[in-house]
Amino acid sequence: MICKHCGAQIPDDSAFCSNCGNMVENEDVQPRVQSGYCTNCGAPIYEGSTVCETCGQRLDLSYNNANNGYNAYNDTNPQYETRTGMNYAAPNGGNGSSRTTVIVIIAVIVVALAAGTAAFFLFRDNFIPPKEDNSQTTLVKEQKKNEKTPEPAATPAPEKTREPAPTVPPVPTTPPAQSARSEVNTNPGNNEYMYASNIKVLSQSDLSSLTQAETRLLLNEIYARHGYIFQTREYSDYFSRKAWYTPRYTSQSDAESQFNDIELQNKNIISNYEKSKGWR
């Protein structure tokens, strides 16, 4: 079709004109007439085109009969000239001088590399110095290393006069510590008490040597001092034989009301000890 802006022939499916660059809208489709080939890339050139649609090269509108195409515009020379580097006489094109130049350059490089490699292998002995035979030198060094200079005999040190060992005085033997004895009398007479519970506080050593029955008897003795009348026959018979026992109170609380501070403390000590033993 024909661009309505510049009149150039452009493809029917073009959205922009390849000559002026304007957008193509609602153009009337007209048949395109080929007038030759681009001498730069060999693409078809249609009548009215000023730019090659394939390579974008500006075209000389003068037709080149020799190359069967339009001459390409040379940017470095304001005059139009034929590009011989890509000179196509037909759509299939032909070999240009630029392609020949590239092939020649590659051939020269390959020949130069081959010549350099051959020269290296022929004259490498002139570049690489021969290795020295250091085996004899190494052997001499090892022999000298193994030969050790004899050391002078060491002068024996004079013997030291031994001093007599100091006399250590004998350590006095410490007599073994005696375990604390309990002051509880487990077999008192009729005029005696098991323990002076009204004036002296019980200790752990006093209780640790007693049996369960003796511990309970020691507790009941505090109540017997103040005349408690026992309901248990065992304790009633035992304290009835004591000369100091005078029955007075049938209530346990009444007897406890007569306890002094030391007796109350001893009562609690015995009760806690029985609990720790699981006897209460």
C-alpha positions in Angstrom: 0.0 0.0 0.0 1.0 3.7 -0.4 1.7 5.9 2.6 -0.6 8.9 2.4 2.0 11.1 4.2 5.0 10.6 1.9 3.7 8.5 -1.0 6.2 5.7 -0.3 5.3 2.0 -1.1 5.1 0.1 2.2 3.9 -3.5 3.2 0.2 -4.0 3.5 0.5 -5.1 7.2 2.8 -2.1 8.2 1.7 -0.1 11.2 4.3 2.6 10.6 5.8 4.0 7.3 9.3 2.7 6.7 10.1 5.9 4.8 8.7 8.8 7.0 7.9 6.9 10.2 4.3 8.1 10.5 1.6 5.8 11.8 -0.4 4.2 9.0 -4.2 4.4 9.6 -7.0 3.2 7.3 -4.8 3.2 4.3 -6.2 1.9 1.0 -4.5 -1.4 0.1 -2.8 -1.2 -3.3 -0.7 -3.8 -5.0 3.1 -3.4 -4.5 5.4 -3.4 -7.4 8.9 -4.7 -6.9 11.5 -2.6 -8.7 14.7 -4.3 -7.7 16.9 -5.4 -4.7 18.9 -3.6 -2.1 22.6 -3.6 -2.9 23.4 -3.5 0.9 21.5 -6.6 2.0 19.8 -8.0 -1.1 16.2 -7.6 0.1 13.4 -6.8 -2.4 12.8 -3.1 -3.0 9.4 -1.8 -4.0 8.6 1.3 -6.0 8.5 4.5 -4.0 10.7 3.1 -1.1 13.5 5.4 0.1 14.6 3.1 2.9 15.2 -0.7 2.8 12.6 -2.4 4.8 15.0 -5.2 5.9 18.3 -3.4 6.9 16.9 0.1 7.2 19.6 1.6 4.8 18.6 4.7 2.9 18.4 4.1 -0.8 19.5 6.1 -3.8 16.5 6.2 -6.1 18.7 5.8 -9.1 18.6 2.2 -10.4 21.9 0.4 -10.8 21.6 -1.8 -13.9 24.9 -3.5 -13.2 23.8 -4.8 -9.8 20.1 -5.1 -10.7 19.1 -3.0 -7.6 19.1 0.4 -6.0 22.3 2.0 -4.8 22.6 2.3 -1.0 23.4 5.7 0.5 26.9 6.2 1.9 26.7 8.3 5.1 30.4 9.3 5.0 30.2 10.5 1.4 27.3 12.8 0.4 27.5 11.3 -3.1 25.5 8.1 -3.8 27.6 5.1 -4.5 27.2 1.3 -4.9 28.1 -0.8 -1.8 30.4 -3.4 -3.2 30.9 -5.1 0.2 27.3 -6.5 0.0 26.6 -6.4 -3.7 23.7 -8.7 -4.6 22.8 -9.3 -8.3 19.8 -11.5 -7.4 17.7 -12.3 -4.3 20.0 -15.2 -3.4 23.0 -12.8 -3.5 26.7 -13.5 -4.0 30.0 -13.4 -2.1 31.2 -9.9 -1.5 34.7 -8.6 -1.0 34.1 -8.1 2.8 33.5 -11.8 3.2 36.7 -12.6 1.3 38.6 -10.1 3.5 37.4 -11.9 6.7 38.4 -15.3 5.3 41.9 -14.0 4.4 42.4 -12.5 7.9 41.4 -15.8 9.6 43.7 -17.7 7.3 46.6 -15.4 8.2 46.0 -15.8 12.0 45.8 -19.6 11.7 49.1 -19.7 9.7 50.8 -17.5 12.2 49.7 -19.6 15.2 50.9 -22.8 13.4 54.3 -21.2 12.6 54.7 -20.0 16.2 53.9 -23.5 17.6 56.3 -25.2 15.3 59.1 -22.7 16.1 58.6 -23.3 19.8 59.1 -27.1 19.6 62.1 -26.7 17.3 64.0 -24.2 19.4 62.7 -24.9 22.9 66.1 -26.1 24.0 67.3 -22.5 23.5 64.6 -21.2 25.8 64.5 -23.8 28.6 67.9 -24.0 30.5 69.1 -27.6 31.2 68.5 -28.9 34.7 71.6 -29.2 36.9 72.5 -32.6 38.3 72.2 -31.9 42.0 72.3 -35.5 43.1 76.1 -35.4 44.0 75.7 -32.1 45.9 72.8 -33.4 47.8 74.7 -36.5 48.8 77.6 -34.5 50.1 75.3 -32.3 52.2 73.5 -35.4 53.6 76.9 -36.9 54.7 78.0 -33.7 56.4 74.6 -33.5 58.1 74.9 -37.0 59.5 78.4 -36.5 60.8 77.9 -35.1 64.3 80.6 -33.3 66.2 81.4 -35.4 69.4 80.3 -33.5 72.4 82.9 -33.0 75.3 82.5 -35.3 78.2 80.5 -33.7 81.0 82.4 -33.0 84.2 80.7 -34.9 87.1 79.2 -32.6 89.7 80.7 -32.9 93.2 78.6 -34.9 95.6 76.6 -32.9 98.1 77.1 -33.6 101.8 73.9 -35.0 103.1 72.6 -33.2 106.2 71.1 -35.2 108.9 67.3 -35.3 108.9 65.8 -33.0 111.5 64.4 -34.8 114.5 60.6 -34.5 114.6 59.1 -34.5 118.0 56.4 -37.2 118.5 52.9 -36.0 118.0 50.9 -36.4 121.1 48.1 -38.9 120.8 44.7 -37.3 121.2 42.4 -39.5 123.2 39.2 -40.4 121.3 36.3 -38.1 121.8 33.8 -39.5 124.1 30.2 -39.3 123.0 27.9 -37.2 125.1 26.2 -39.3 127.7 22.5 -39.0 128.3 21.5 -37.6 131.7 18.2 -39.5 131.6 18.0 -42.2 134.3 16.1 -45.1 132.7 16.0 -47.1 136.0 15.3 -44.6 138.8 14.5 -45.7 142.4 11.3 -44.9 144.2 12.6 -41.6 145.4 14.2 -40.5 142.1 13.1 -38.9 138.9 14.2 -40.0 135.4 15.2 -36.5 134.5 15.2 -33.0 136.2 12.7 -31.8 133.6 11.5 -28.9 135.8 15.0 -27.2 135.8 16.9 -28.5 132.8 16.0 -28.6 129.0 16.4 -31.9 127.3 19.0 -32.3 124.5 19.1 -34.5 121.4 21.6 -36.8 122.9 19.3 -37.3 125.9 16.5 -38.6 123.7 18.5 -40.5 121.0 19.5 -43.2 123.6 15.9 -43.9 124.7 13.5 -46.5 123.4 9.9 -45.6 122.4 8.5 -46.8 125.8 11.2 -44.9 127.7 10.5 -41.7 125.8 6.8 -41.9 126.6 7.5 -42.6 130.2 9.8 -39.5 130.4 6.9 -37.4 129.0 4.4 -38.8 131.5 6.8 -38.1 134.4 6.3 -34.4 133.8 2.5 -34.8 134.3 3.1 -37.1 137.3 5.2 -34.4 139.1 2.0 -32.3 139.3 -0.3 -35.1 140.5 -2.0 -36.1 137.2 -4.1 -39.3 137.8 -3.4 -41.7 134.9 -6.1 -43.8 133.3 -3.7 -46.3 131.8 -3.0 -49.0 134.4 0.7 -49.3 133.3 1.5 -45.7 134.2 -0.8 -45.7 137.2 1.0 -48.7 138.8 4.4 -47.3 137.9 4.0 -43.8 139.4 2.0 -45.1 142.5 5.2 -46.7 143.7 7.1 -43.4 143.6 7.4 -41.7 147.1 7.1 -38.2 145.5 3.9 -38.9 143.5 0.7 -37.4 145.0 -2.5 -37.9 142.9 -4.3 -34.6 142.5 -5.8 -33.8 139.0 -8.0 -36.0 136.8 -7.8 -33.5 134.0 -4.7 -33.4 131.8 -5.2 -29.7 131.2 -5.3 -29.0 134.9 -2.0 -30.7 135.4 -0.5 -28.7 132.4 -1.6 -25.5 134.0 1.0 -26.2 136.7 3.9 -26.6 134.3 6.7 -23.9 134.4 8.4 -22.7 131.2 11.1 -25.3 131.2 8.6 -28.1 131.6 6.4 -26.8 128.8 9.5 -26.6 126.6 10.5 -30.2 127.5 7.0 -31.4 126.8 7.1 -29.9 123.2 10.6 -31.3 122.6 9.5 -34.9 123.5 6.3 -34.6 121.4 8.2 -33.3 118.3 10.8 -36.1 118.7 8.1 -38.8 118.8 6.6 -37.3 115.6 9.9 -37.4 113.8 10.2 -41.1 114.8 6.7 -41.9 113.6 5.7 -42.9 117.2 2.9 -40.4 117.4 
